[in-house]
Amino acid sequence: MIVTQSTEQQGDWVSRFADEVIAEAERRAPGKTIVCASGLSPSGPIHLGNLREVMTPHLVADEIRRRGYDCVHVLSWDDFDRYRKVPVGAGVDDLGWEEHIGKPLTSVPAPPGSAYASWAEHFKQPMIEAMARLGIEVHAISQTEKYTAGAYREQVLLAMRERAKIDEVLGRYRTKVAAAETEDADEAAAAEGSGAADEDDGGSAAGYFPYKPYCANCDKDLTTVTAYDDETTALSYTCTACGHTETVLLSEHTRGKLVWKVDWPMRWAYEGVVFEPSGVDHSSPGSSFVVGGQIVREVFDAEPPIGPMYAFVGIAGMAKMSSSKGGVPTASDALEIMEPPLLRWLYARRRPNQSFKVAFDAEIQRMYDEWDALSRRVADGSVNAADGFAYQRATETVSAGKLPLTPHPLPYRTLASIVDITAGNEVQTYRILSDLDPADPLASLDEARPRLDCAERWILTQVPAEQRTQVRAEPDAELLSTLDDHRRESLRMLAEGLDDHWSLEGLTSLVYGVPKRQLGLPLDVKPTPELKVAQREFFALLYHLIVGRDTGPRLPTLLLAVGADRIRTLLGQ
């Protein structure tokens, strides 16, 4: 059954793109499978900026399938690209991996200790596993397998026959490229991912040749084509790395590939791609997507895909992402500290041309608060249409169905505070979580998972050891001996009220209520400047007596975690 877009969906960017893609596909080839595409280069860690390259067409393809159309999401692994540079933090610093520069990524050894046979497979696998957890279904294509099997032979021969036309198209843009690259070099570096946007375009002193062979002797692409015969397909080349020279028949040769600005449009035509987004490195004047649009029409007799330029994805507290600079968080890293639906939501709720940040610092707690608030609005029917569609796209797909969610989703900041205080002790963690809400207790810790595990990994991997909570082993006798009667009274009032207020809500009322009672104010009074000062002073005193510093986890959570008896001891009561 074909489902049309509703009026409510008109404010949803995914639905709007699905409309455009369906209309374009029906114009080009009515009734055929609609092809959406992505491309990733496993040249290093595949970071969260690269994930947008995959998530954008995934969401659009999923909406197209939801409407009853046959749609495939092709993911092209650009693993036949050259190894361009040794990325920082890949585990091969000072190990001589520079000697492999120029080889196909599938011919470069994996970092020491890897379970995989090649550099490409080593960096592909974490992304493959992350996509499975995120419910992203793709038809994966290895460019190494395609080229070495001769799948593109006719397209390669066509490109070589039409090399003068390709050179003429490229010539229209060459003067624009340098200016475009210098205008936003940082953004281009940040958007590294699919293909090799900075490769040469095939020009040489001997003429223009869009095919680059890998040397039969050293397996590097530091080769120069010196002659080509269209009739016999005899191609001669010289390797500048090792000096090897050779003549091969291109009609039989499979150890080489088209240069990037020809390779990409060739694949658009070969796969029949209708929709593919592109990063900023491919979308400026004279860059791959723009030039490819001309080449695919004039050489391969096909049309370029439609699709948006996607904007930068940052990390809260980090500089722009670049695979070559090391230390860039990947989708696997993000899934260590957040549930898959939340990560999907971050991409689904923003239009592709809107930049956003993924929080690895304390902002993750606010991000989860937003997600939980959205979940409550969805549950009670008060959510607006656009937010509702973003939530739906985050939590389910046509192929995978509903993605796993935490059955009893307690606030992330609360879970983080508790595992921080208990250092992951499951008995203590369960005791505290059971006391959070006596009206709706946990039956087991499994009901709080996977969110509980995500919060624990966030504390262990993202919070420096010196910032973690250490509860005092003994009372601070020196501080207690200096307290005046007013502050002693506040501690007594708190200690006496613990048993009657032993829940997260009750302790919240208690710690905020003690200063109100001391000022002779009703418990429901609105905060005044005087009250705020009194509360801050009281809270600081409690933190000093319990954890030995001015601040810490939210006091109600801290009190629950430490336990009533120990709290009384530390307060000198």
C-alpha positions in Angstrom: 0.0 0.0 0.0 1.3 3.4 -0.9 1.0 6.0 1.9 0.9 9.7 1.1 2.3 12.4 3.3 -0.2 13.9 5.8 -0.7 17.6 6.5 1.1 17.2 9.8 4.2 15.7 8.2 4.7 18.8 6.1 6.8 20.4 8.9 9.1 17.3 9.1 12.3 17.6 7.1 12.5 13.8 6.5 9.1 13.8 5.0 9.8 16.7 2.7 12.9 15.0 1.4 11.0 11.8 0.9 8.4 13.7 -1.2 11.2 15.1 -3.4 13.0 11.7 -3.8 9.8 9.8 -4.6 8.8 12.4 -7.2 12.3 12.4 -8.7 12.5 8.6 -8.8 9.1 8.4 -10.5 10.2 11.0 -13.1 13.4 9.1 -13.9 12.2 5.4 -13.7 8.7 4.8 -12.6 8.2 1.6 -10.5 11.9 0.9 -10.0 13.7 0.5 -6.7 14.6 3.9 -5.3 18.3 4.2 -4.4 19.6 6.3 -1.6 23.3 6.3 -1.0 26.1 7.1 1.4 29.9 6.7 1.1 32.5 6.2 3.9 36.2 5.9 3.7 37.7 3.6 6.4 40.9 5.6 6.4 40.7 6.1 10.2 38.1 6.3 13.0 34.7 6.9 11.5 33.5 9.8 13.6 30.2 11.3 14.5 30.4 13.8 11.7 30.7 10.9 9.2 27.6 9.3 10.9 25.5 12.1 9.4 26.6 10.9 6.0 24.8 7.6 6.8 22.0 8.8 9.1 20.5 11.4 6.6 19.8 8.9 3.8 18.9 6.2 6.3 16.1 8.4 7.7 14.8 9.4 4.3 15.0 5.8 2.9 13.1 4.6 6.0 10.3 7.1 5.4 10.1 6.0 1.8 9.7 2.4 2.8 7.2 3.4 5.4 5.0 4.7 2.6 5.2 1.4 0.8 7.9 2.0 -1.8 10.7 -0.3 -2.6 13.9 1.6 -1.5 17.5 0.5 -0.9 20.2 2.4 1.1 23.5 1.7 -0.6 26.6 2.3 1.6 29.7 2.4 -0.5 32.9 1.6 1.4 35.6 3.6 -0.3 38.2 1.0 0.8 40.0 1.1 -2.5 41.0 4.7 -1.9 44.7 5.4 -1.3 46.1 5.5 2.2 46.8 9.3 2.3 48.3 9.9 5.8 48.8 8.2 9.1 46.0 9.4 11.5 47.0 10.4 15.0 45.9 8.1 17.7 45.4 5.1 15.5 47.9 2.9 17.4 50.7 3.1 14.9 52.6 6.3 15.9 56.3 5.8 15.3 55.8 2.4 13.8 56.7 3.3 10.3 53.2 3.1 8.8 54.2 6.0 6.5 55.7 3.4 4.2 52.2 2.3 3.3 51.1 5.8 2.0 49.7 5.4 -1.5 48.5 1.8 -1.1 44.8 0.9 -1.2 43.3 0.9 2.3 42.6 -2.8 2.0 46.3 -3.5 1.4 47.5 -1.6 4.5 48.1 -3.8 7.6 45.8 -3.2 10.5 47.2 -1.6 13.6 49.1 -4.0 15.9 46.8 -6.2 18.0 43.8 -5.9 15.6 41.7 -8.9 14.9 41.3 -7.8 11.3 43.4 -8.4 8.2 43.6 -4.8 6.9 43.5 -1.2 7.9 40.1 -0.8 6.1 38.5 -3.7 7.9 39.8 -2.6 11.2 38.0 0.8 10.9 34.9 -0.5 9.1 33.9 -3.0 11.8 33.1 -0.7 14.7 30.9 1.4 12.4 29.2 -1.8 11.1 28.4 -2.8 14.7 27.2 0.7 15.6 24.9 0.8 12.6 23.4 -2.5 13.7 22.7 -1.2 17.2 21.2 2.0 15.6 18.8 0.1 13.4 20.5 1.3 10.2 20.0 -1.2 7.4 22.3 -0.8 4.3 23.4 -2.6 1.2 27.1 -2.5 1.7 29.5 -2.3 -1.3 33.2 -2.7 -1.1 34.9 -0.7 -3.8 38.0 -2.9 -3.6 35.8 -5.9 -4.5 34.0 -4.0 -7.3 37.1 -2.7 -9.0 39.2 -5.9 -8.6 36.3 -8.0 -9.9 36.2 -5.8 -13.1 32.6 -4.7 -12.3 33.3 -1.2 -13.6 35.4 -2.2 -16.6 33.0 -0.7 -19.2 32.7 2.5 -17.2 36.5 2.8 -16.9 37.0 2.3 -20.6 34.3 4.9 -21.3 35.9 7.4 -19.0 39.3 6.9 -20.8 37.7 7.4 -24.2 36.0 10.5 -23.0 39.0 11.9 -21.2 39.2 15.0 -23.3 35.6 15.9 -22.4 36.2 15.1 -18.7 39.3 17.3 -18.7 37.3 20.1 -20.3 34.6 19.9 -17.6 37.3 19.9 -14.8 39.0 22.8 -16.5 35.8 24.9 -16.0 36.3 24.6 -12.2 40.0 24.2 -11.5 40.5 28.0 -10.9 37.6 28.0 -8.4 38.9 25.1 -6.3 41.9 26.8 -4.6 39.8 29.8 -3.5 37.0 27.5 -2.2 39.4 25.4 -0.3 41.1 28.3 1.5 37.8 29.9 2.4 36.8 27.1 4.8 39.7 24.8 5.2 38.7 24.0 8.8 35.2 22.9 7.8 36.6 20.8 5.0 39.0 19.0 7.4 36.2 18.5 9.9 34.0 16.9 7.2 36.5 14.2 6.1 34.7 11.0 5.4 33.5 9.8 2.0 35.9 9.6 -0.8 39.1 11.6 -1.1 38.2 15.1 -1.9 41.7 16.4 -2.1 43.1 13.9 -4.5 44.5 15.0 -7.8 42.1 14.9 -10.8 44.3 13.0 -13.2 46.3 15.7 -15.0 49.9 15.1 -16.0 52.6 16.3 -18.3 51.7 13.5 -20.7 48.1 14.5 -20.9 44.9 14.0 -18.9 44.0 10.4 -17.8 41.2 9.8 -15.3 42.5 6.3 -14.4 45.2 5.7 -11.8 46.8 2.3 -11.6 48.3 0.9 -8.4 51.9 -0.1 -9.1 52.4 -3.8 -9.7 55.7 -3.7 -7.9 55.1 -1.6 -4.7 51.2 -1.4 -4.8 51.2 2.4 -4.5 49.3 4.8 -6.6 52.3 7.2 -7.0 52.0 6.4 -10.7 51.9 8.5 -13.8 50.2 7.3 -16.9 52.5 8.1 -19.8 50.5 6.7 -22.8 47.1 5.2 -23.6 45.8 3.6 -26.9 42.0 3.7 -27.3 42.0 0.9 -29.8 44.1 -1.7 -27.9 43.5 -0.2 -24.4 47.3 -0.5 -23.8 48.1 1.8 -20.9 51.7 2.6 -19.9 52.7 4.0 -16.5 55.7 4.8 -14.4 55.8 4.6 -10.7 57.6 7.6 -9.0 57.9 5.6 -5.8 59.9 2.6 -6.9 60.7 3.5 -10.6 58.7 0.5 -12.0 57.4 0.9 -15.5 54.8 -1.3 -17.2 52.3 -1.5 -20.0 49.0 -3.2 -19.3 45.7 -3.8 -21.2 43.1 -1.7 -19.4 40.4 -4.0 -20.8 41.9 -6.6 -18.4 43.5 -4.5 -15.7 41.8 -4.4 -12.3 44.5 -3.0 -10.0 43.6 0.7 -10.3 40.6 3.0 -10.1 39.2 6.2 -11.5 40.2 9.4 -9.9 37.8 10.6 -7.3 36.0 13.3 -9.2 35.2 10.8 -12.0 34.8 7.7 -9.7 31.9 9.3 -7.7 29.7 10.3 -10.7 30.5 7.0 -12.4 29.0 5.2 -9.4 25.9 7.5 -9.3 25.2 6.2 -12.9 26.1 2.6 -12.1 23.9 2.4 -9.0 21.1 4.7 -10.3 21.4 6.9 -7.2 18.5 9.3 -6.7 19.4 10.7 -3.3 22.8 11.3 -1.6 23.8 14.0 0.8 27.2 15.5 0.7 29.5 17.2 3.3 30.9 20.7 3.0 34.1 19.3 1.5 32.2 18.1 -1.5 29.8 20.9 -2.0 31.8 24.1 -2.5 32.2 25.5 -6.1 34.6 23.3 -8.1 34.4 20.4 -5.6 33.4 16.8 -6.2 29.6 17.0 -6.0 29.4 20.1 -8.3 31.9 18.8 -10.9 30.4 15.3 -10.6 27.0 16.6 -11.6 28.5 17.8 -14.9 30.5 14.6 -15.5 27.6 12.2 -14.8 25.5 14.0 -17.4 28.1 14.6 -20.1 30.0 11.4 -19.9 27.9 8.7 -18.2 24.5 9.8 -19.6 22.8 9.9 -16.2 21.6 12.4 -13.7 23.2 13.4 -10.5 21.4 12.6 -7.2 19.4 15.2 -5.3 20.4 15.7 -1.7 21.4 18.4 0.8 24.7 19.5 2.0 25.0 18.4 5.6 26.5 20.7 8.2 29.1 20.1 10.9 28.5 17.9 13.9 30.6 18.9 16.9 31.3 17.5 20.3 30.5 19.6 23.4 33.8 20.7 24.9 35.9 19.6 21.8 37.3 21.3 18.7 36.1 20.4 15.2 36.4 16.7 14.3 38.9 15.4 11.8 39.9 11.8 11.5 43.5 12.7 10.8 43.9 14.6 14.0 43.0 11.7 16.4 40.9 11.6 19.5 37.6 12.0 17.6 34.6 10.2 19.1 32.9 7.6 16.9 29.4 6.2 16.9 30.7 3.3 19.0 32.1 5.8 21.6 28.7 7.6 21.7 26.8 4.3 22.2 29.0 3.6 25.2 27.4 6.5 27.1 23.9 6.9 25.4 21.1 4.7 24.3 20.7 4.2 20.5 17.3 6.0 20.3 18.8 9.1 21.9 21.7 9.2 19.4 19.3 8.7 16.5 17.2 11.6 17.8 20.0 14.0 17.8 20.3 13.5 14.0 16.6 13.2 13.3 15.5 16.4 15.0 17.9 18.7 13.1 17.7 19.5 9.4 20.9 18.3 7.6 22.0 21.9 7.0 21.8 22.7 10.8 25.0 22.0 12.8 24.7 20.6 16.3 26.8 19.1 19.1 26.8 15.7 20.7 27.5 16.0 24.4 30.3 13.9 26.0 30.7 16.3 28.9 28.1 17.2 31.6 25.8 18.5 28.9 24.8 14.9 28.3 22.6 15.2 31.5 20.7 18.2 30.0 20.4 16.3 26.7 18.8 13.3 28.5 16.5 15.7 30.4 15.3 17.0 27.0 14.8 13.5 25.7 12.8 12.4 28.8 10.6 15.5 28.6 9.9 14.7 25.0 9.1 11.1 25.9 6.6 12.3 28.5 4.9 14.6 26.0 4.7 11.7 23.5 3.1 9.5 26.2 0.5 12.1 27.2 -0.3 13.2 23.7 0.8 16.8 24.1 3.8 16.6 21.7 3.7 18.7 18.5 3.8 17.0 15.1 7.5 17.7 14.2 8.8 16.6 17.6 6.5 13.5 17.4 7.9 12.5 14.1 11.5 13.0 15.3 10.7 10.8 18.3 9.1 8.1 16.1 12.2 8.1 13.8 14.5 7.8 16.8 12.7 4.9 18.4 11.7 2.7 15.5 12.4 1.8 11.8 10.4 -0.1 9.2 12.9 -2.9 9.0 14.1 -3.2 12.6 10.8 -2.3 14.4 11.1 -0.7 17.8 14.5 -0.2 19.1 15.2 -1.2 22.8 14.5 1.4 25.4 15.2 1.4 29.1 12.0 -0.1 30.8 12.3 2.2 33.9 14.0 5.3 32.6 15.3 7.1 35.7 17.0 10.5 35.2 20.5 10.2 33.7 21.9 12.8 36.0 20.6 10.8 39.0 22.0 7.5 37.8 25.4 9.2 37.1 25.5 10.6 40.6 24.6 7.3 42.2 27.2 5.2 40.3 29.7 8.0 41.0 29.1 7.7 44.7 28.8 3.9 44.8 31.7 3.3 42.4 29.5 0.8 40.6 28.7 -1.4 43.6 25.5 -3.1 42.4 24.1 -3.9 45.8 24.4 -0.3 47.0 23.2 1.0 43.6 20.0 -1.1 43.8 19.4 -0.1 47.4 19.6 3.6 46.4 17.5 3.2 43.3 14.8 1.3 45.2 14.5 4.3 47.6 14.2 6.9 44.9 10.4 6.5 44.5 8.7 4.1 47.0 5.5 4.4 45.0 7.2 3.0 41.9 10.2 0.9 43.0 12.6 -1.0 40.7 12.1 -4.7 40.6 15.7 -5.2 39.6 18.7 -3.2 38.1 17.9 -4.7 34.7 14.8 -2.4 34.6 17.2 0.6 34.7 19.4 -0.8 31.9 20.9 0.0 29.4 20.7 3.6 30.7 22.3 2.7 34.0 25.3 1.1 32.2 25.6 4.2 30.0 25.7 6.5 33.0 28.3 4.3 34.7 30.5 4.3 31.6 30.1 8.1 31.3 31.4 8.5 34.8 34.3 6.1 34.3 35.4 7.4 30.8 34.4 11.1 30.7 34.7 12.4 34.3 38.3 12.9 35.5 39.1 11.0 38.6 39.8 14.1 40.6 36.2 15.3 39.9 34.5 12.1 41.0 32.8 12.0 44.4 34.7 10.7 47.4 32.5 10.5 50.6 34.4 11.3 53.8 35.5 8.2 55.8 35.3 10.1 59.1 33.5 13.3 60.4 35.3 16.6 59.9 35.8 17.2 63.6 37.7 20.4 63.1 34.9 22.0 61.0 32.2 20.7 63.3 33.9 22.2 66.3 33.7 25.7 64.8 30.0 25.8 64.0 27.8 28.3 65.7 24.4 27.4 67.2 22.5 28.4 64.0 24.4 26.0 61.8 24.3 23.2 64.4 20.6 23.6 64.6 20.3 23.2 60.8 22.2 19.9 60.9 20.1 18.6 63.7 16.9 19.5 61.8 18.2 17.7 58.8 19.3 14.6 60.7 15.9 14.3 62.5 14.0 14.5 59.3 15.8 11.9 57.4 13.7 8.9 58.2 10.4 10.6 57.5 11.6 12.0 54.2 13.6 9.0 52.9 12.8 9.2 49.1 14.2 11.5 46.4 11.2 13.7 46.6 11.1 13.7 50.3 14.8 14.6 50.7 14.5 17.3 48.2 11.7 18.9 50.3 13.8 18.4 53.4 17.1 20.0 52.3 15.3 23.0 50.8 13.0 23.2 53.7 15.5 23.5 56.6 16.6 27.0 55.7 13.0 28.1 55.2 12.0 26.8 58.7 15.0 28.5 60.2 13.9 31.8 58.6 10.3 31.3 59.9 9.0 30.9 56.3 6.3 28.6 55.0 7.5 25.6 53.0 5.7 26.7 49.9 7.2 30.2 49.9 8.7 31.5 46.7 12.5 32.0 46.8 13.7 35.4 48.1 17.3 36.7 47.9 17.7 36.1 51.6 16.4 32.6 51.3 18.6 31.8 48.4 21.7 32.9 50.3 20.7 30.8 53.3 20.1 27.7 51.1 23.5 28.1 49.4 25.3 28.4 52.7 23.5 25.4 54.1 24.2 23.3 51.0 27.9 24.3 51.0 28.1 23.2 54.7 26.6 19.8 53.9 28.9 19.2 51.0 32.0 20.1 53.1 30.9 17.7 55.8 30.0 14.8 53.5 32.4 15.0 50.5 35.0 17.6 51.7 34.4 20.3 49.0 32.0 23.1 48.1 29.9 21.2 45.5 29.0 17.7 44.5 26.1 15.6 43.2 22.6 16.8 43.9 22.1 16.7 47.7 19.0 14.5 47.8 20.7 11.9 45.6 23.9 12.2 47.6 22.0 11.7 50.9 20.2 8.6 49.5 23.5 7.2 48.3 25.4 7.6 51.5 22.6 6.3 53.8 20.8 7.8 56.8 23.1 6.4 59.5 26.3 7.5 57.9 24.9 10.9 57.1 24.1 11.4 60.8 27.6 10.3 61.7 29.2 12.7 59.3 27.0 15.6 60.5 28.0 14.9 64.1 24.5 13.9 65.1 
